[in-house]
Amino acid sequence: MRLSVVALALAGIHASSSWAIESFVVKDIKVEGIQRTEAGTVFSYLPIKVNDTLDDERATTAIKALYATGFFSDVRLEKEGDVLVVIVQERPAIAQIDINGAKELSKDSLKDGLKQIGLMEAKIYDKSALDKAEKEIKRQYVSRGYYSAEVTITVTPLERNRVSLTVNITEGEVAKIRDINIIGTKAFKEKDLLSLFELRTPGWFTWISSNDQYSKQKLTADLETLRSFYLNRGYLEFAVESTQVQITPDKQDIYITININEGPVYKVTDVKLAGELLVPEAELKRLITVKPGDTFSREKIVDSQKRISDRLSNDGYSFANVNPVPEIDREKQTAAFTFFVDPGRRVYVRRINISGNNRTRDEVIRREMRQFEGGWYSGDKIQRSKQRLDRTSFFDDVNIETPPVPGTTDQVDINITVKERQTGSITLGAGYSTSDKLVLSGSISQSNIFGSGNQLVLQVNSGSINKVYAVSFTNPYATTDGVSLGYDVYRRDVNATNLTGVAPYKTSTSGLGLRLGLPLNEEDFVNLGLGFEHTDVSVDFSDPLNPPPPQYVDFINIFGQKTNTVRTNAGWARDSRDSIFYPTKGRLQEVAAEAGTPPGDLKYYRLTYHQQYLYPAASWLTISLNGELGYANGYGNKPLPFFKNFYAGGVGSVRGFQTSSLGPRDVNGNALGGNKRITLNAEALLPLPGLKTDKSVRFSVFVDGGNVFGQDEKIRFGDLRYSTGVGVSWFSPVGPLKFNLGVPIKKKEGDKIERFQFQLGTVF
């Protein structure tokens, strides 16, 4: 005989027996009604074991425990003699989820949203989650501007206690911003103010940016931009009084109205310092960019506040508080500012903690640090440390935080978190460039050997123009002072007969060299090098109708086809860029000299000067200005070897013109190069849409100019060639990849044009 003990309603009302049960000792337990759930799972949640005594209280507790699992829609306990029978009815499982009508959002993203709610295939079906699911999907569509989107979810029962969910979506049309009105503007034209906004009415390119779709976050940012615009131009009492966002009944059009009060323009009458001035007042005043008589500018006030705080942080006062307090005279429309300085306690660094470096040794990171443990905190030293770590090229990202030490008021820790990039590679592959054509390459490269920071490169590169076989090793910290030491052994073959437009010749150079790098300070470096080269030169005399250029012939007559060169190098560089691979600000200046010296056969020198200036015009836009000058000649009554000439044209100089095609030519129209070179470049660098956080890809708009000039020619700016275009660069896993589309804007008859140029793979 079975005797029902307890039954609970699905609503989860607390269970209680409708009558008192005679307690008994459980000798066995059986489970009935399970289809997918294992009996062991039920036993693991059941708080009653064999030989336990079952009574009303324990029965109620047991049923509550099984309900709490969420696996069952009904639970009953029955007694068969001294056997406890657990009878359950399982909740159905979700067999599949189908999504119909989704175009704007991918099915995968929608399923991810459902998963967050608890609806996913193979999970227990929870009816209460359906309403949440519909709201979540609609929320995703509303965030994209689809205010009329409709979402319904249909549940279909299947065999074996399963269900199928079908999500039906009617997206409708995306709502567009039809008008943005600014009411109250007097000092500026409304169209000029609207040009500051990210949100805008539909235009030529808004289908890419989606800026014609309303977003509360974008509107908030635009209002802050508007507020900053006015506050930086003297409107101290500017206020946004109200904002109305209206959507039409058909949910297709959005109208935004912004009511503002400009207020008057304020002038600054006085600027003072007060508080505890631990730094000489005269020095702090030089840091204040707003002066008496200036029009009020919040930007200058904030900048001055930051400059003073940064200056104090360099002396260890990392928690300094600088508070600019205004004294406003509304009748005269003037304001005086007093910067109250509270330096707080002087802070020192307790410990430097490093994380994320799975391969790179701690010592490699610590040797780049300019802030030391136990020293006074310095914001400038911490910033320099971050820049030095960025410039090692070992890390994709370097993040430095300075949390205070718990329980202290004068200590901080420095937490350095790095994200390592792949610094080693074994490559067997092929590349292609418009200059070198097919390039077969194989290399083993490791710029961070065993996490030591040393670099080793074994390189084989085979192209129709350049072939390179090289081994190089560099220790950037051969001494504790940061003197670098490097060795090179190489063979380099150049076959200019395959370079269209260049007078043909072949050279095969074998050499070895020693390099030293000497740091003078944080930004200045001196490089010294000494090497020996043996060069075989080959010029084709077989075609009397196409003889080699006279300078090729003169070189062979003077030196023969085989030469030995003692090559010396010297250079100076000042580098203040914030990164090597993805620079956004700073400057690079380089002066380099190369010379062939006795007792070698070749006596020549080459001088180059290069400068790059990077200016962050916006958080997403960097302006890059580049210039390079080169001059070369022979000495000791020896000519400049023709294969040491400068060339211009193509990637790296003047894009849009064929590689190395500019400058003097022979009688056949082939480029000879020259001993003087000038190249200029202006470039706007910005991330690709959708890849703003990816620091390996960049889009650019450029203007190039340049040319090379022969021995008997003077540099004339009127002879420079110019081009403009767009480009994409990508530091891919197999090496740098560049695409450029250049259009000459100043050319001359006979110039060889090559509008599309690219490099794929690592070309050395």
Helices and strands as residue ranges (DSSP letters): E 2-7, E 24-25, E 28-32, H 39-45, E 53-54, H 56-68, E 72-80, E 83-90, E 93-100, H 107-117, H 129-143, E 150-158, E 162-170, E 176-183, H 190-194, H 206-209, H 216-231, E 239-247, E 253-261, E 267-275, H 281-287, H 298-313, E 321-329, E 334-342, E 348-355, H 362-366, H 379-390, E 395-401, E 411-420, E 424-433, E 437-446, G 449-451, E 455-463, E 466-475, E 484-495, G 496-498, E 506-519, E 524-538, H 550-559, E 562-575, E 586-597, E 604-618, E 621-634, G 642-644, E 656-657, E 676-686, E 697-709, G 717-719, E 721-732, E 735-746, E 753-754, E 756-760
